[in-house]
C-alpha cells in the first residue's frame, strides 16, 4: 500500500497526473523510497532511492510529498467529484 497517492488534474491544460510514494524494505536489509508517477491511466515510471535507515527514507518521502503538494497535487480521494465520494 502506498504511503501517499496523489493526483493533479487540470482539464484546461489537458493534465491528468498521478504520483505515488512509498517506503519499503529491500531484500538486502536496506530501506527504499519508491516513487511512481505518470499520466492517469498509464503504468507510469518508477524510481527507487535506497536509504541507510528508515528515518532517512521517511524524511525523503515527506520532503517529496510536501514538494508535490506545493505544486498542486492533492490526495486522490480529494480529487473525486462530490457525488462519487463515499
C-alpha positions in Angstrom: 0.0 0.0 0.0 1.3 3.4 -0.9 2.3 6.0 1.7 0.6 8.6 -0.5 -1.3 8.5 -3.8 -1.7 12.0 -5.3 -3.4 13.4 -8.3 -3.1 16.6 -10.2 -5.9 17.2 -12.7 -6.4 20.3 -14.8 -8.8 19.8 -17.8 -7.9 23.2 -19.3 -4.2 22.1 -19.6 -5.1 18.5 -20.5 -3.3 17.5 -17.4 -4.2 14.3 -15.5 -1.2 13.1 -13.5 -0.6 10.8 -10.6 2.2 10.4 -8.1 2.6 7.6 -5.6 5.3 7.4 -2.9 6.0 4.5 -0.6 8.7 3.4 1.9 9.6 -0.3 1.6 12.3 -2.7 2.7 14.7 -4.2 0.2 15.9 -7.8 0.1 19.3 -6.8 1.4 18.0 -5.1 4.6 18.1 -1.5 3.4 15.1 0.8 3.1 13.9 2.4 -0.1 11.7 5.2 -1.2 9.7 4.0 -4.2 8.2 6.8 -6.4 5.9 6.1 -9.3 4.5 8.9 -11.5 2.8 9.4 -14.8 -0.4 10.2 -16.6 -3.5 8.7 -15.0 -4.4 5.5 -16.8 -0.8 4.5 -17.6 1.7 2.4 -15.7 3.9 5.5 -15.3 7.6 5.5 -14.4 9.2 4.3 -11.2 12.3 5.5 -9.3 13.9 3.6 -6.4 16.0 5.5 -3.9 17.8 3.4 -1.3 18.4 4.8 2.1 20.5 3.6 5.0 17.8 4.0 7.7 14.0 4.1 8.0 14.2 7.6 9.3 16.2 8.8 6.3 13.7 7.2 3.9 10.7 8.7 5.8 12.4 12.1 5.7 13.0 11.8 1.9 9.4 10.7 1.3 8.0 13.5 3.5 10.1 16.1 1.7 8.9 14.8 -1.8 5.3 14.7 -0.6 5.5 18.4 0.6 7.0 19.4 -2.7 4.3 17.8 -4.7 1.5 19.2 -2.6 3.0 22.7 -3.1 2.9 22.1 -6.8 -0.9 21.4 -6.7 -1.1 17.6 -6.2 -3.9 16.5 -3.8 -4.6 13.1 -2.2 -6.5 11.0 -4.7 -9.7 10.8 -2.6 -10.0 14.6 -2.7 -10.0 14.6 -6.5 -13.3 12.7 -6.8 -16.4 14.6 -7.7 -18.6 15.1 -4.7 -21.3 12.7 -6.0 -18.8 9.8 -6.1 -17.3 10.3 -2.6 -18.4 7.9 0.0 
